Amino acid sequence: MVFKILDATAFYAGIPFVSNDSFMTTSIVYEEVQHIKAKQGALEMLQQTNRLQIRDPNEKNINIVKEVSIKTGDNTTISKQDVSIIALALENESELITDDFAVTNVAKHLKIQTSSLMTKGINTVGKWISYCSMCGKEFSKEKECPICGSKLNRKLIKKSI
């Protein structure tokens, strides 16, 4: 059976409730969305009919995702829930359904197939860099310029996919 991996946005968009596909998510994403349609028992029904499975990725894949998110510069914007669903998609070689740019950027760097929900998706991937608009210097981890003290800006160095 082929499962698609869902992030929280997919639940809010109602994807598992209107599709006949089978889905997976992680326990921390499930905790975040379990209030959706709670009175109707919709999530429980999806689990009972095996259309929704709650699984957590192994530590190895979580670490791989964290390493790639550092390389792309997305580690400052993705949450532990985001890391968990990317790792789950990596582990199961499954499609990831999300509208989150940072999640998609990291997933595409890992060669994970992604689908968007309410947006057209992303056409480019890249690496985020921090730069000082006053000095023009680039930095990797700083929040303010060590030269002039200005707040650093971020920009994406794009690469076509």
N, CA, C and O atoms as a GROMACS GRO file, in nm:
protein
  644
    1MET      N    1   0.084  -0.118   0.000
    1MET     CA    2   0.000   0.000   0.000
    1MET      C    3   0.089   0.125   0.000
    1MET      O    4   0.185   0.133   0.076
    2VAL      N    5   0.057   0.221  -0.085
    2VAL     CA    6   0.133   0.344  -0.096
    2VAL      C    7   0.068   0.451  -0.010
    2VAL      O    8  -0.052   0.479  -0.021
    3PHE      N    9   0.149   0.510   0.077
    3PHE     CA   10   0.100   0.615   0.165
    3PHE      C   11   0.159   0.749   0.124
    3PHE      O   12   0.274   0.757   0.081
    4LYS      N   13   0.080   0.853   0.137
    4LYS     CA   14   0.130   0.989   0.120
    4LYS      C   15   0.147   1.047   0.259
    4LYS      O   16   0.069   1.018   0.350
    5ILE      N   17   0.249   1.129   0.275
    5ILE     CA   18   0.280   1.188   0.405
    5ILE      C   19   0.215   1.326   0.413
    5ILE      O   20   0.228   1.408   0.321
    6LEU      N   21   0.144   1.352   0.523
    6LEU     CA   22   0.073   1.478   0.539
    6LEU      C   23   0.136   1.565   0.647
    6LEU      O   24   0.172   1.517   0.754
    7ASP      N   25   0.147   1.695   0.617
    7ASP     CA   26   0.182   1.790   0.722
    7ASP      C   27   0.052   1.847   0.778
    7ASP      O   28  -0.056   1.814   0.730
    8ALA      N   29   0.062   1.932   0.878
    8ALA     CA   30  -0.058   1.985   0.944
    8ALA      C   31  -0.148   2.061   0.847
    8ALA      O   32  -0.270   2.055   0.859
    9THR      N   33  -0.089   2.133   0.753
    9THR     CA   34  -0.167   2.210   0.656
    9THR      C   35  -0.263   2.122   0.578
    9THR      O   36  -0.375   2.163   0.548
   10ALA      N   37  -0.221   2.002   0.546
   10ALA     CA   38  -0.305   1.910   0.470
   10ALA      C   39  -0.430   1.871   0.548
   10ALA      O   40  -0.538   1.855   0.491
   11PHE      N   41  -0.415   1.857   0.680
   11PHE     CA   42  -0.532   1.827   0.763
   11PHE      C   43  -0.626   1.946   0.768
   11PHE      O   44  -0.748   1.930   0.758
   12TYR      N   45  -0.571   2.066   0.784
   12TYR     CA   46  -0.654   2.186   0.788
   12TYR      C   47  -0.725   2.209   0.655
   12TYR      O   48  -0.836   2.263   0.652
   13ALA      N   49  -0.662   2.167   0.546
   13ALA     CA   50  -0.724   2.179   0.414
   13ALA      C   51  -0.827   2.068   0.389
   13ALA      O   52  -0.901   2.074   0.291
   14GLY      N   53  -0.832   1.968   0.476
   14GLY     CA   54  -0.931   1.861   0.465
   14GLY      C   55  -0.892   1.747   0.373
   14GLY      O   56  -0.977   1.664   0.341
   15ILE      N   57  -0.768   1.742   0.330
   15ILE     CA   58  -0.724   1.641   0.233
   15ILE      C   59  -0.760   1.497   0.273
   15ILE      O   60  -0.816   1.425   0.192
   16PRO      N   61  -0.728   1.453   0.395
   16PRO     CA   62  -0.758   1.312   0.425
   16PRO      C   63  -0.907   1.281   0.436
   16PRO      O   64  -0.946   1.165   0.431
   17PHE      N   65  -0.989   1.384   0.449
   17PHE     CA   66  -1.133   1.362   0.467
   17PHE      C   67  -1.209   1.354   0.334
   17PHE      O   68  -1.322   1.307   0.330
   18VAL      N   69  -1.146   1.400   0.226
   18VAL     CA   70  -1.214   1.402   0.096
   18VAL      C   71  -1.145   1.314  -0.008
   18VAL      O   72  -1.183   1.314  -0.125
   19SER      N   73  -1.044   1.240   0.034
   19SER     CA   74  -0.968   1.157  -0.057
   19SER      C   75  -0.980   1.010  -0.016
   19SER      O   76  -1.001   0.979   0.101
   20ASN      N   77  -0.965   0.924  -0.113
   20ASN     CA   78  -0.965   0.780  -0.084
   20ASN      C   79  -0.824   0.725  -0.071
   20ASN      O   80  -0.806   0.604  -0.055
   21ASP      N   81  -0.724   0.812  -0.078
   21ASP     CA   82  -0.584   0.770  -0.064
   21ASP      C   83  -0.555   0.729   0.079
   21ASP      O   84  -0.634   0.753   0.170
   22SER      N   85  -0.440   0.667   0.097
   22SER     CA   86  -0.393   0.630   0.231
   22SER      C   87  -0.283   0.727   0.270
   22SER      O   88  -0.201   0.768   0.188
   23PHE      N   89  -0.281   0.764   0.398
   23PHE     CA   90  -0.190   0.867   0.445
   23PHE      C   91  -0.116   0.823   0.569
   23PHE      O   92  -0.156   0.731   0.641
   24MET      N   93  -0.003   0.894   0.593
   24MET     CA   94   0.075   0.878   0.714
   24MET      C   95   0.111   1.016   0.765
   24MET      O   96   0.126   1.110   0.687
   25THR      N   97   0.125   1.026   0.894
   25THR     CA   98   0.180   1.146   0.956
   25THR      C   99   0.252   1.102   1.082
   25THR      O  100   0.247   0.986   1.121
   26THR      N  101   0.319   1.196   1.145
   26THR     CA  102   0.393   1.162   1.267
   26THR      C  103   0.308   1.193   1.390
   26THR      O  104   0.208   1.265   1.382
   27SER      N  105   0.350   1.139   1.501
   27SER     CA  106   0.273   1.159   1.625
   27SER      C  107   0.269   1.305   1.667
   27SER      O  108   0.168   1.351   1.721
   28ILE      N  109   0.376   1.381   1.644
   28ILE     CA  110   0.373   1.521   1.686
   28ILE      C  111   0.288   1.607   1.593
   28ILE      O  112   0.231   1.707   1.638
   29VAL      N  113   0.276   1.570   1.466
   29VAL     CA  114   0.183   1.640   1.377
   29VAL      C  115   0.040   1.602   1.416
   29VAL      O  116  -0.048   1.687   1.421
   30TYR      N  117   0.019   1.475   1.445
   30TYR     CA  118  -0.115   1.429   1.486
   30TYR      C  119  -0.161   1.501   1.611
   30TYR      O  120  -0.277   1.541   1.620
   31GLU      N  121  -0.072   1.518   1.709
   31GLU     CA  122  -0.108   1.591   1.831
   31GLU      C  123  -0.152   1.733   1.798
   31GLU      O  124  -0.244   1.787   1.861
   32GLU      N  125  -0.088   1.793   1.700
   32GLU     CA  126  -0.119   1.931   1.660
   32GLU      C  127  -0.257   1.942   1.594
   32GLU      O  128  -0.322   2.046   1.605
   33VAL      N  129  -0.302   1.837   1.526
   33VAL     CA  130  -0.426   1.846   1.448
   33VAL      C  131  -0.541   1.761   1.502
   33VAL      O  132  -0.648   1.759   1.441
   34GLN      N  133  -0.522   1.691   1.613
   34GLN     CA  134  -0.624   1.596   1.656
   34GLN      C  135  -0.757   1.662   1.694
   34GLN      O  136  -0.858   1.593   1.706
   35HIS      N  137  -0.759   1.793   1.713
   35HIS     CA  138  -0.884   1.862   1.743
   35HIS      C  139  -0.973   1.878   1.621
   35HIS      O  140  -1.092   1.907   1.634
   36ILE      N  141  -0.916   1.860   1.500
   36ILE     CA  142  -0.994   1.876   1.377
   36ILE      C  143  -1.100   1.767   1.369
   36ILE      O  144  -1.069   1.649   1.380
   37LYS      N  145  -1.221   1.808   1.350
   37LYS     CA  146  -1.335   1.717   1.338
   37LYS      C  147  -1.341   1.616   1.453
   37LYS      O  148  -1.385   1.502   1.434
   38ALA      N  149  -1.298   1.658   1.570
   38ALA     CA  150  -1.294   1.569   1.687
   38ALA      C  151  -1.433   1.518   1.723
   38ALA      O  152  -1.449   1.402   1.759
   39LYS      N  153  -1.534   1.606   1.714
   39LYS     CA  154  -1.670   1.563   1.751
   39LYS      C  155  -1.723   1.455   1.657
   39LYS      O  156  -1.801   1.370   1.699
   40GLN      N  157  -1.683   1.460   1.533
   40GLN     CA  158  -1.730   1.358   1.437
   40GLN      C  159  -1.646   1.231   1.442
   40GLN      O  160  -1.685   1.129   1.385
   41GLY      N  161  -1.534   1.236   1.510
   41GLY     CA  162  -1.446   1.118   1.516
   41GLY      C  163  -1.382   1.085   1.383
   41GLY      O  164  -1.347   0.970   1.357
   42ALA      N  165  -1.365   1.185   1.299
   42ALA     CA  166  -1.315   1.164   1.163
   42ALA      C  167  -1.173   1.108   1.161
   42ALA      O  168  -1.144   1.016   1.084
   43LEU      N  169  -1.085   1.161   1.243
   43LEU     CA  170  -0.947   1.112   1.245
   43LEU      C  171  -0.941   0.967   1.294
   43LEU      O  172  -0.865   0.886   1.241
   44GLU      N  173  -1.020   0.936   1.396
   44GLU     CA  174  -1.023   0.800   1.448
   44GLU      C  175  -1.076   0.703   1.342
   44GLU      O  176  -1.026   0.592   1.329
   45MET      N  177  -1.176   0.747   1.267
   45MET     CA  178  -1.232   0.663   1.160
   45MET      C  179  -1.127   0.636   1.052
   45MET      O  180  -1.116   0.525   1.001
   46LEU      N  181  -1.049   0.738   1.018
   46LEU     CA  182  -0.942   0.720   0.918
   46LEU      C  183  -0.840   0.617   0.968
   46LEU      O  184  -0.790   0.536   0.890
   47GLN      N  185  -0.810   0.622   1.097
   47GLN     CA  186  -0.714   0.526   1.153
   47GLN      C  187  -0.774   0.384   1.156
   47GLN      O  188  -0.705   0.288   1.124
   48GLN      N  189  -0.899   0.373   1.194
   48GLN     CA  190  -0.963   0.242   1.202
   48GLN      C  191  -0.973   0.175   1.066
   48GLN      O  192  -0.966   0.053   1.056
   49THR      N  193  -0.989   0.255   0.961
   49THR     CA  194  -1.000   0.200   0.825
   49THR      C  195  -0.863   0.191   0.757
   49THR      O  196  -0.854   0.163   0.637
   50ASN      N  197  -0.757   0.215   0.833
   50ASN     CA  198  -0.619   0.206   0.785
   50ASN      C  199  -0.587   0.307   0.675
   50ASN      O  200  -0.493   0.287   0.598
   51ARG      N  201  -0.664   0.415   0.667
   51ARG     CA  202  -0.635   0.521   0.570
   51ARG      C  203  -0.545   0.628   0.629
   51ARG      O  204  -0.496   0.715   0.557
   52LEU      N  205  -0.523   0.622   0.761
   52LEU     CA  206  -0.430   0.713   0.827
   52LEU      C  207  -0.349   0.634   0.929
   52LEU      O  208  -0.404   0.575   1.022
   53GLN      N  209  -0.219   0.636   0.911
   53GLN     CA  210  -0.130   0.570   1.006
   53GLN      C  211  -0.042   0.677   1.072
   53GLN      O  212   0.004   0.771   1.007
   54ILE      N  213  -0.021   0.659   1.201
   54ILE     CA  214   0.066   0.748   1.277
   54ILE      C  215   0.196   0.674   1.300
   54ILE      O  216   0.199   0.571   1.368
   55ARG      N  217   0.305   0.726   1.244
   55ARG     CA  218   0.436   0.663   1.258
   55ARG      C  219   0.541   0.770   1.280
   55ARG      O  220   0.527   0.884   1.236
   56ASP      N  221   0.645   0.732   1.348
   56ASP     CA  222   0.755   0.824   1.370
   56ASP      C  223   0.880   0.773   1.300
   56ASP      O  224   0.908   0.653   1.302
   57PRO      N  225   0.955   0.863   1.237
   57PRO     CA  226   1.075   0.821   1.166
   57PRO      C  227   1.187   0.785   1.262
   57PRO      O  228   1.185   0.822   1.380
   58ASN      N  229   1.284   0.711   1.212
   58ASN     CA  230   1.397   0.677   1.296
   58ASN      C  231   1.492   0.796   1.310
   58ASN      O  232   1.487   0.891   1.232
   59GLU      N  233   1.576   0.788   1.409
   59GLU     CA  234   1.667   0.897   1.443
   59GLU      C  235   1.765   0.927   1.330
   59GLU      O  236   1.803   1.042   1.308
   60LYS      N  237   1.806   0.824   1.257
   60LYS     CA  238   1.899   0.841   1.145
   60LYS      C  239   1.842   0.938   1.042
   60LYS      O  240   1.911   1.030   0.997
   61ASN      N  241   1.715   0.918   1.004
   61ASN     CA  242   1.654   1.004   0.904
   61ASN      C  243   1.626   1.144   0.958
   61ASN      O  244   1.634   1.242   0.884
   62ILE      N  245   1.594   1.154   1.085
   62ILE     CA  246   1.577   1.286   1.147
   62ILE      C  247   1.708   1.364   1.139
   62ILE      O  248   1.709   1.483   1.107
   63ASN      N  249   1.818   1.297   1.168
   63ASN     CA  250   1.950   1.363   1.162
   63ASN      C  251   1.987   1.403   1.020
   63ASN      O  252   2.046   1.509   1.000
   64ILE      N  253   1.953   1.321   0.922
   64ILE     CA  254   1.979   1.355   0.782
   64ILE      C  255   1.903   1.482   0.745
   64ILE      O  256   1.959   1.572   0.683
   65VAL      N  257   1.776   1.489   0.783
   65VAL     CA  258   1.693   1.606   0.753
   65VAL      C  259   1.751   1.731   0.821
   65VAL      O  260   1.757   1.838   0.760
   66LYS      N  261   1.792   1.717   0.946
   66LYS     CA  262   1.850   1.831   1.018
   66LYS      C  263   1.977   1.881   0.949
   66LYS      O  264   1.998   2.001   0.936
   67GLU      N  265   2.061   1.787   0.905
   67GLU     CA  266   2.186   1.825   0.836
   67GLU      C  267   2.156   1.899   0.706
   67GLU      O  268   2.219   2.001   0.677
   68VAL      N  269   2.061   1.848   0.629
   68VAL     CA  270   2.027   1.914   0.502
   68VAL      C  271   1.964   2.050   0.528
   68VAL      O  272   1.991   2.146   0.455
   69SER      N  273   1.881   2.061   0.632
   69SER     CA  274   1.819   2.191   0.662
   69SER      C  275   1.922   2.295   0.703
   69SER      O  276   1.904   2.415   0.680
   70ILE      N  277   2.031   2.250   0.764
   70ILE     CA  278   2.140   2.342   0.797
   70ILE      C  279   2.210   2.386   0.669
   70ILE      O  280   2.242   2.504   0.652
   71LYS      N  281   2.234   2.292   0.578
   71LYS     CA  282   2.300   2.324   0.450
   71LYS      C  283   2.217   2.420   0.366
   71LYS      O  284   2.272   2.508   0.299
   72THR      N  285   2.084   2.405   0.370
   72THR     CA  286   1.998   2.493   0.290
   72THR      C  287   1.966   2.623   0.362
   72THR      O  288   1.915   2.717   0.301
   73GLY      N  289   1.996   2.630   0.491
   73GLY     CA  290   1.964   2.749   0.569
   73GLY      C  291   1.821   2.751   0.619
   73GLY      O  292   1.776   2.852   0.673
   74ASP      N  293   1.748   2.642   0.601
   74ASP     CA  294   1.608   2.636   0.644
   74ASP      C  295   1.593   2.594   0.790
   74ASP      O  296   1.483   2.595   0.844
   75ASN      N  297   1.703   2.557   0.854
   75ASN     CA  298   1.697   2.509   0.993
   75ASN      C  299   1.643   2.614   1.089
   75ASN      O  300   1.594   2.579   1.197
   76THR      N  301   1.650   2.740   1.053
   76THR     CA  302   1.599   2.845   1.141
   76THR      C  303   1.448   2.862   1.130
   76THR      O  304   1.386   2.927   1.214
   77THR      N  305   1.388   2.804   1.026
   77THR     CA  306   1.244   2.824   1.006
   77THR      C  307   1.160   2.697   1.015
   77THR      O  308   1.038   2.705   1.029
   78ILE      N  309   1.224   2.579   1.006
   78ILE     CA  310   1.142   2.458   1.015
   78ILE      C  311   1.132   2.410   1.159
   78ILE      O  312   1.226   2.423   1.237
   79SER      N  313   1.016   2.357   1.192
   79SER     CA  314   0.987   2.310   1.328
   79SER      C  315   1.022   2.162   1.341
   79SER      O  316   1.058   2.096   1.244
   80LYS      N  317   1.013   2.113   1.463
   80LYS     CA  318   1.038   1.970   1.484
   80LYS      C  319   0.931   1.886   1.414
   80LYS      O  320   0.959   1.774   1.371
   81GLN      N  321   0.809   1.939   1.401
   81GLN     CA  322   0.704   1.870   1.326
   81GLN      C  323   0.743   1.860   1.179
   81GLN      O  324   0.726   1.755   1.116
   82ASP      N  325   0.797   1.970   1.124
   82ASP     CA  326   0.842   1.971   0.985
   82ASP      C  327   0.952   1.869   0.963
   82ASP      O  328   0.949   1.792   0.867
   83VAL      N  329   1.050   1.868   1.052
   83VAL     CA  330   1.160   1.772   1.042
   83VAL      C  331   1.105   1.630   1.045
   83VAL      O  332   1.150   1.544   0.969
   84SER      N  333   1.009   1.605   1.132
   84SER     CA  334   0.955   1.469   1.146
   84SER      C  335   0.885   1.421   1.019
   84SER      O  336   0.900   1.305   0.980
   85ILE      N  337   0.808   1.508   0.953
   85ILE     CA  338   0.737   1.462   0.833
   85ILE      C  339   0.831   1.445   0.714
   85ILE      O  340   0.811   1.356   0.632
   86ILE      N  341   0.932   1.531   0.705
   86ILE     CA  342   1.031   1.515   0.598
   86ILE      C  343   1.105   1.383   0.619
   86ILE      O  344   1.126   1.307   0.524
   87ALA      N  345   1.145   1.356   0.742
   87ALA     CA  346   1.216   1.231   0.773
   87ALA      C  347   1.128   1.109   0.746
   87ALA      O  348   1.176   1.007   0.697
   88LEU      N  349   0.999   1.120   0.777
   88LEU     CA  350   0.907   1.009   0.751
   88LEU      C  351   0.893   0.984   0.601
   88LEU      O  352   0.890   0.869   0.556
   89ALA      N  353   0.885   1.091   0.523
   89ALA     CA  354   0.876   1.077   0.377
   89ALA      C  355   1.005   1.016   0.322
   89ALA      O  356   1.001   0.932   0.232
   90LEU      N  357   1.118   1.059   0.375
   90LEU     CA  358   1.247   1.004   0.333
   90LEU      C  359   1.256   0.855   0.365
   90LEU      O  360   1.296   0.775   0.280
   91GLU      N  361   1.218   0.819   0.485
   91GLU     CA  362   1.226   0.681   0.531
   91GLU      C  363   1.136   0.587   0.450
   91GLU      O  364   1.173   0.473   0.423
   92ASN      N  365   1.019   0.637   0.412
   92ASN     CA  366   0.921   0.553   0.341
   92ASN      C  367   0.921   0.574   0.190
   92ASN      O  368   0.842   0.513   0.118
   93GLU      N  369   1.012   0.661   0.143
   93GLU     CA  370   1.018   0.695   0.000
   93GLU      C  371   0.879   0.731  -0.051
   93GLU      O  372   0.834   0.682  -0.155
   94SER      N  373   0.812   0.818   0.024
   94SER     CA  374   0.675   0.857  -0.004
   94SER      C  375   0.665   1.003  -0.044
   94SER      O  376   0.752   1.084  -0.013
   95GLU      N  377   0.557   1.033  -0.112
   95GLU     CA  378   0.527   1.171  -0.149
   95GLU      C  379   0.486   1.250  -0.026
   95GLU      O  380   0.416   1.199   0.061
   96LEU      N  381   0.531   1.374  -0.019
   96LEU     CA  382   0.501   1.462   0.093
   96LEU      C  383   0.406   1.572   0.047
   96LEU      O  384   0.434   1.640  -0.052
   97ILE      N  385   0.296   1.588   0.116
   97ILE     CA  386   0.198   1.690   0.081
   97ILE      C  387   0.211   1.806   0.179
   97ILE      O  388   0.186   1.791   0.299
   98THR      N  389   0.250   1.923   0.126
   98THR     CA  390   0.273   2.041   0.209
   98THR      C  391   0.268   2.167   0.124
   98THR      O  392   0.290   2.162   0.004
   99ASP      N  393   0.240   2.279   0.187
   99ASP     CA  394   0.248   2.410   0.122
   99ASP      C  395   0.363   2.492   0.179
   99ASP      O  396   0.385   2.605   0.137
  100ASP      N  397   0.436   2.436   0.272
  100ASP     CA  398   0.543   2.508   0.339
  100ASP      C  399   0.667   2.514   0.250
  100ASP      O  400   0.720   2.410   0.210
  101PHE      N  401   0.714   2.636   0.221
  101PHE     CA  402   0.829   2.653   0.132
  101PHE      C  403   0.954   2.588   0.189
  101PHE      O  404   1.024   2.516   0.117
  102ALA      N  405   0.984   2.611   0.316
  102ALA     CA  406   1.106   2.555   0.376
  102ALA      C  407   1.102   2.402   0.376
  102ALA      O  408   1.202   2.338   0.347
  103VAL      N  409   0.987   2.346   0.408
  103VAL     CA  410   0.971   2.199   0.407
  103VAL      C  411   0.995   2.147   0.266
  103VAL      O  412   1.068   2.049   0.247
  104THR      N  413   0.934   2.212   0.168
  104THR     CA  414   0.951   2.170   0.029
  104THR      C  415   1.095   2.183  -0.016
  104THR      O  416   1.147   2.096  -0.086
  105ASN      N  417   1.160   2.292   0.022
  105ASN     CA  418   1.300   2.314  -0.016
  105ASN      C  419   1.390   2.203   0.037
  105ASN      O  420   1.471   2.147  -0.037
  106VAL      N  421   1.375   2.170   0.164
  106VAL     CA  422   1.456   2.063   0.224
  106VAL      C  423   1.421   1.929   0.159
  106VAL      O  424   1.510   1.851   0.126
  107ALA      N  425   1.292   1.902   0.141
  107ALA     CA  426   1.249   1.775   0.081
  107ALA      C  427   1.305   1.759  -0.060
  107ALA      O  428   1.352   1.650  -0.096
  108LYS      N  429   1.301   1.864  -0.139
  108LYS     CA  430   1.351   1.854  -0.276
  108LYS      C  431   1.502   1.832  -0.279
  108LYS      O  432   1.553   1.764  -0.368
  109HIS      N  433   1.574   1.889  -0.182
  109HIS     CA  434   1.717   1.862  -0.174
  109HIS      C  435   1.743   1.714  -0.142
  109HIS      O  436   1.848   1.661  -0.176
  110LEU      N  437   1.648   1.650  -0.077
  110LEU     CA  438   1.659   1.507  -0.043
  110LEU      C  439   1.595   1.418  -0.149
  110LEU      O  440   1.583   1.297  -0.130
  111LYS      N  441   1.553   1.478  -0.260
  111LYS     CA  442   1.490   1.405  -0.372
  111LYS      C  443   1.357   1.342  -0.332
  111LYS      O  444   1.320   1.236  -0.384
  112ILE      N  445   1.286   1.407  -0.240
  112ILE     CA  446   1.153   1.361  -0.199
  112ILE      C  447   1.050   1.430  -0.287
  112ILE      O  448   1.054   1.552  -0.304
  113GLN      N  449   0.958   1.352  -0.342
  113GLN     CA  450   0.852   1.409  -0.424
  113GLN      C  451   0.756   1.486  -0.333
  113GLN      O  452   0.718   1.437  -0.227
  114THR      N  453   0.718   1.607  -0.375
  114THR     CA  454   0.626   1.688  -0.297
  114THR      C  455   0.508   1.732  -0.383
  114THR      O  456   0.520   1.745  -0.505
  115SER      N  457   0.395   1.753  -0.318
  115SER     CA  458   0.277   1.811  -0.382
  115SER      C  459   0.227   1.923  -0.295
  115SER      O  460   0.229   1.914  -0.172
  116SER      N  461   0.181   2.029  -0.359
  116SER     CA  462   0.128   2.140  -0.283
  116SER      C  463  -0.024   2.130  -0.278
  116SER      O  464  -0.086   2.059  -0.358
  117LEU      N  465  -0.083   2.202  -0.184
  117LEU     CA  466  -0.227   2.197  -0.162
  117LEU      C  467  -0.298   2.317  -0.221
  117LEU      O  468  -0.380   2.304  -0.312
  118MET      N  469  -0.266   2.433  -0.167
  118MET     CA  470  -0.339   2.554  -0.203
  118MET      C  471  -0.253   2.654  -0.279
  118MET      O  472  -0.299   2.763  -0.314
  119THR      N  473  -0.128   2.618  -0.305
  119THR     CA  474  -0.039   2.705  -0.381
  119THR      C  475   0.008   2.628  -0.503
  119THR      O  476  -0.018   2.509  -0.517
  120LYS      N  477   0.078   2.697  -0.591
  120LYS     CA  478   0.128   2.628  -0.711
  120LYS      C  479   0.257   2.552  -0.685
  120LYS      O  480   0.309   2.486  -0.775
  121GLY      N  481   0.307   2.559  -0.563
  121GLY     CA  482   0.430   2.489  -0.529
  121GLY      C  483   0.551   2.575  -0.561
  121GLY      O  484   0.537   2.691  -0.598
  122ILE      N  485   0.671   2.517  -0.548
  122ILE     CA  486   0.791   2.593  -0.577
  122ILE      C  487   0.858   2.539  -0.702
  122ILE      O  488   0.857   2.419  -0.727
  123ASN      N  489   0.918   2.629  -0.778
  123ASN     CA  490   0.988   2.591  -0.900
  123ASN      C  491   1.138   2.589  -0.880
  123ASN      O  492   1.211   2.533  -0.962
  124THR      N  493   1.183   2.649  -0.772
  124THR     CA  494   1.326   2.656  -0.747
  124THR      C  495   1.355   2.611  -0.605
  124THR      O  496   1.272   2.624  -0.515
  125VAL      N  497   1.472   2.561  -0.587
  125VAL     CA  498   1.522   2.531  -0.454
  125VAL      C  499   1.645   2.618  -0.435
  125VAL      O  500   1.691   2.682  -0.530
  126GLY      N  501   1.697   2.620  -0.318
  126GLY     CA  502   1.815   2.702  -0.299
  126GLY      C  503   1.869   2.694  -0.159
  126GLY      O  504   1.832   2.606  -0.080
  127LYS      N  505   1.956   2.788  -0.130
  127LYS     CA  506   2.018   2.798   0.001
  127LYS      C  507   1.997   2.939   0.052
  127LYS      O  508   2.017   3.036  -0.020
  128TRP      N  509   1.956   2.949   0.178
  128TRP     CA  510   1.936   3.078   0.241
  128TRP      C  511   2.069   3.130   0.292
  128TRP      O  512   2.147   3.056   0.352
  129ILE      N  513   2.095   3.257   0.268
  129ILE     CA  514   2.212   3.321   0.325
  129ILE      C  515   2.168   3.445   0.400
  129ILE      O  516   2.065   3.505   0.370
  130SER      N  517   2.248   3.484   0.498
  130SER     CA  518   2.226   3.608   0.571
  130SER      C  519   2.328   3.709   0.521
  130SER      O  520   2.444   3.675   0.498
  131TYR      N  521   2.282   3.833   0.503
  131TYR     CA  522   2.372   3.936   0.453
  131TYR      C  523   2.342   4.069   0.520
  131TYR      O  524   2.231   4.093   0.568
  132CYS      N  525   2.440   4.154   0.521
  132CYS     CA  526   2.426   4.288   0.578
  132CYS      C  527   2.398   4.384   0.464
  132CYS      O  528   2.478   4.395   0.371
  133SER      N  529   2.286   4.455   0.470
  133SER     CA  530   2.253   4.549   0.364
  133SER      C  531   2.341   4.674   0.370
  133SER      O  532   2.351   4.748   0.273
  134MET      N  533   2.406   4.697   0.484
  134MET     CA  534   2.494   4.813   0.498
  134MET      C  535   2.635   4.782   0.445
  134MET      O  536   2.691   4.859   0.367
  135CYS      N  537   2.691   4.669   0.488
  135CYS     CA  538   2.829   4.634   0.450
  135CYS      C  539   2.836   4.552   0.322
  135CYS      O  540   2.936   4.554   0.250
  136GLY      N  541   2.725   4.478   0.294
  136GLY     CA  542   2.725   4.390   0.178
  136GLY      C  543   2.792   4.256   0.203
  136GLY      O  544   2.807   4.177   0.110
  137LYS      N  545   2.831   4.228   0.325
  137LYS     CA  546   2.898   4.102   0.359
  137LYS      C  547   2.794   3.992   0.386
  137LYS      O  548   2.683   4.020   0.430
  138GLU      N  549   2.834   3.868   0.360
  138GLU     CA  550   2.748   3.753   0.387
  138GLU      C  551   2.799   3.680   0.511
  138GLU      O  552   2.919   3.672   0.536
  139PHE      N  553   2.703   3.627   0.587
  139PHE     CA  554   2.736   3.555   0.710
  139PHE      C  555   2.650   3.430   0.716
  139PHE      O  556   2.545   3.423   0.652
  140SER      N  557   2.694   3.329   0.793
  140SER     CA  558   2.620   3.204   0.797
  140SER      C  559   2.532   3.189   0.920
  140SER      O  560   2.421   3.137   0.909
  141LYS      N  561   2.577   3.231   1.037
  141LYS     CA  562   2.500   3.202   1.157
  141LYS      C  563   2.461   3.325   1.237
  141LYS      O  564   2.376   3.316   1.325
  142GLU      N  565   2.522   3.438   1.209
  142GLU     CA  566   2.498   3.558   1.288
  142GLU      C  567   2.359   3.616   1.262
  142GLU      O  568   2.301   3.596   1.155
  143LYS      N  569   2.306   3.686   1.361
  143LYS     CA  570   2.177   3.755   1.347
  143LYS      C  571   2.198   3.904   1.322
  143LYS      O  572   2.111   3.972   1.268
  144GLU      N  573   2.316   3.954   1.362
  144GLU     CA  574   2.349   4.093   1.331
  144GLU      C  575   2.492   4.099   1.282
  144GLU      O  576   2.574   4.013   1.315
  145CYS      N  577   2.520   4.201   1.205
  145CYS     CA  578   2.650   4.216   1.141
  145CYS      C  579   2.759   4.239   1.246
  145CYS      O  580   2.750   4.333   1.325
  146PRO      N  581   2.862   4.153   1.248
  146PRO     CA  582   2.970   4.172   1.344
  146PRO      C  583   3.060   4.292   1.308
  146PRO      O  584   3.143   4.334   1.389
  147ILE      N  585   3.043   4.344   1.188
  147ILE     CA  586   3.125   4.458   1.144
  147ILE      C  587   3.061   4.590   1.183
  147ILE      O  588   3.125   4.675   1.246
  148CYS      N  589   2.931   4.607   1.146
  148CYS     CA  590   2.867   4.737   1.171
  148CYS      C  591   2.751   4.731   1.270
  148CYS      O  592   2.700   4.835   1.311
  149GLY      N  593   2.708   4.610   1.308
  149GLY     CA  594   2.601   4.597   1.407
  149GLY      C  595   2.460   4.599   1.350
  149GLY      O  596   2.364   4.590   1.427
  150SER      N  597   2.445   4.612   1.219
  150SER     CA  598   2.312   4.614   1.156
  150SER      C  599   2.248   4.476   1.161
  150SER      O  600   2.316   4.374   1.163
  151LYS      N  601   2.114   4.474   1.163
  151LYS     CA  602   2.041   4.348   1.158
  151LYS      C  603   2.060   4.286   1.019
  151LYS      O  604   2.052   4.356   0.918
  152LEU      N  605   2.086   4.156   1.015
  152LEU     CA  606   2.108   4.088   0.888
  152LEU      C  607   1.975   4.052   0.822
  152LEU      O  608   1.876   4.023   0.889
  153ASN      N  609   1.976   4.055   0.690
  153ASN     CA  610   1.862   4.013   0.608
  153ASN      C  611   1.892   3.875   0.553
  153ASN      O  612   2.007   3.833   0.550
  154ARG      N  613   1.786   3.805   0.509
  154ARG     CA  614   1.804   3.674   0.448
  154ARG      C  615   1.760   3.680   0.303
  154ARG      O  616   1.668   3.753   0.268
  155LYS      N  617   1.828   3.604   0.219
  155LYS     CA  618   1.783   3.588   0.081
  155LYS      C  619   1.813   3.447   0.035
  155LYS      O  620   1.904   3.381   0.085
  156LEU      N  621   1.735   3.403  -0.060
  156LEU     CA  622   1.749   3.269  -0.114
  156LEU      C  623   1.834   3.274  -0.240
  156LEU      O  624   1.802   3.347  -0.334
  157ILE      N  625   1.941   3.199  -0.240
  157ILE     CA  626   2.023   3.182  -0.359
  157ILE      C  627   1.959   3.066  -0.435
  157ILE      O  628   1.972   2.950  -0.395
  158LYS      N  629   1.889   3.098  -0.544
  158LYS     CA  630   1.806   2.999  -0.613
  158LYS      C  631   1.885   2.910  -0.706
  158LYS      O  632   1.988   2.947  -0.763
  159LYS      N  633   1.830   2.789  -0.719
  159LYS     CA  634   1.883   2.688  -0.810
  159LYS      C  635   1.760   2.621  -0.872
  159LYS      O  636   1.673   2.576  -0.798
  160SER      N  637   1.751   2.613  -1.003
  160SER     CA  638   1.636   2.551  -1.068
  160SER      C  639   1.628   2.403  -1.036
  160SER      O  640   1.729   2.337  -1.015
  161ILE      N  641   1.502   2.353  -1.031
  161ILE     CA  642   1.483   2.210  -1.006
  161ILE      C  643   1.434   2.141  -1.129
  161ILE      O  644   1.411   2.020  -1.127
   0.00000   0.00000   0.00000
